[in-house]
Amino acid sequence: MDRVSSLWILVISALTLSLVWSEALAVEPTGSFGLGIMAGEPTGFTGAYTLSPKATIDGDLAYGYERQSAWRINSDYIVTGNRLSDDQISAIDFYFGGGLRLKFSNDTEFGFRVPVGMTYQFSNYPIQAFGELAPIMDVVPGTQLSVDVAIGARYFF
């Protein structure tokens, strides 16, 4: 089995386990700190801290496969609370923000991110699913453009 297949099995297993665990707890989401996993480019661990109903700080420790495979750390300030309406889809929240990225390859790369995405907060569980697109402009060691695309879920404590 190749590394990508093994990673997908791990991601699906972790999501399933977190959903079963949250089903047993069945509590309203009240926490402001969430931890979870994400898959895509990059794939890894994610965390978020809610500062207010309109602001969140998130961060990721993940492994990317594009260009040169390497570990990376990024963190963003996110503007949240951008819902389409107050009806049944009110759990869907659109967000945008800005942040920084460090990529540890042969040459350590530093760049700026501009994430845009959406979250879905499950009504009876402290779980948030998300999808994100983040254009990146690396400035060290040279200027280069790339894009991160990921989906994931976080459990809020």
Protein Blocks (a to p, Z undefined) as FASTA:
>chain_A
ZZklmmmmmmmmmmmmmmmmmmmnopadfbfbdcdddedjdddddddddfbfkbccdddd
dddfehjacdddddddddehiafblcfklmpccdddddddddddfbdcdddddddddddd
dfkbccdcdddddddddfbfbdcddddddddddddZZ
